[in-house]
């Protein structure tokens, strides 16, 4: 049961001069770095029992402190800042629980993948699929929503996507439904400090202005960071297995338990790079054969080859009849291996939006940008 909210008086966020007197502007700022970017909110849980909510608003650093200790029974509530001022955020101070890996007797599921910061496309397909109403609130009842990894990188509205998922999790639970956010390779990259695909808005905006490293915006003492550290890599809903990239023969030979895979992927997120390289068991799952990266089912030469018999082994091991993956982009939602594998990573810009995979009454449907649905035949 979701704990009732404890309300705090919401104070206006105030502009502050960050590191006043110590040289707030970097000497080597170029034209891009002074662009008036917006980002937020980010919530930092301080060691001395406060929550600091901060934004970048039109290029200016904005913060407000609240006396809410992490892991207390309180709930932090606050209004957004700047252009986000009409939004109200509800953040339980207690750390979120680790979710289960399997779910049965679910009546309907909608799944999307590889959002990459495309907030408008994400919000649109949720409305088109009936998951949210016109105001963007949960409308899916006891149904389940799956985000199959890779919310991060490339796009410029990653923060907005994350908070939408965060809020829908709360609303879904109250309504008897669930939201599942699976880790993808880009979540792993960001949390481990790989900045290759981050939109310049973040590195040249909030990171430069606050001098907070990008991965530290999602560290374990940040609200979004501790929330992300509860997320699974694989789940099974009814007889459908969801994983970002795929399960390789190499991984299956080592692990036949989703819970163990989920625990190990989470366990490696904060270990040092030497520890990860020289013995931490998560390193095995972080490699190209791991569930966040593997493309062997699609004949990619850079990956260990996998085929029909391998897929059969995966499905039998995890008590599933189909595996849903993202990670590898196709021009539309595709089926493989007689409909036993479904890939749902699609090109947003070329299609004009996302497609979604819907399951209900034993049938799969491709939900198109325009709201139409196409039955996905399976044997």
Protein Blocks (a to p, Z undefined) as FASTA:
>chain_A
ZZddddddddddddddehihiapaafklcfklmpccdedddddddfkopacddddeehia
cdddddddehiabdcddddehjllmpccdddfbdcddddfbdehiabdcddehklopakl
mmmmmmmnomacfkopafkljaccddeejjbghiaclmmmmmmmmmmmmmmmmnopacdd
dddfklmmmmnopaklgcfklmmmmmmmnopafklmmcfkbfklmmmmmpcfbdcehjac
cdfkbpcfklmmmpccfklmmmmmmmmmmgcfklmmnopaklmmmmmkbmklpcklnopa
kbccddfklmmmmmmmnopabdcdehiacfbdcdeehhiaccfbdcfklnopacddddee
hiacdddfkopacddddZZ
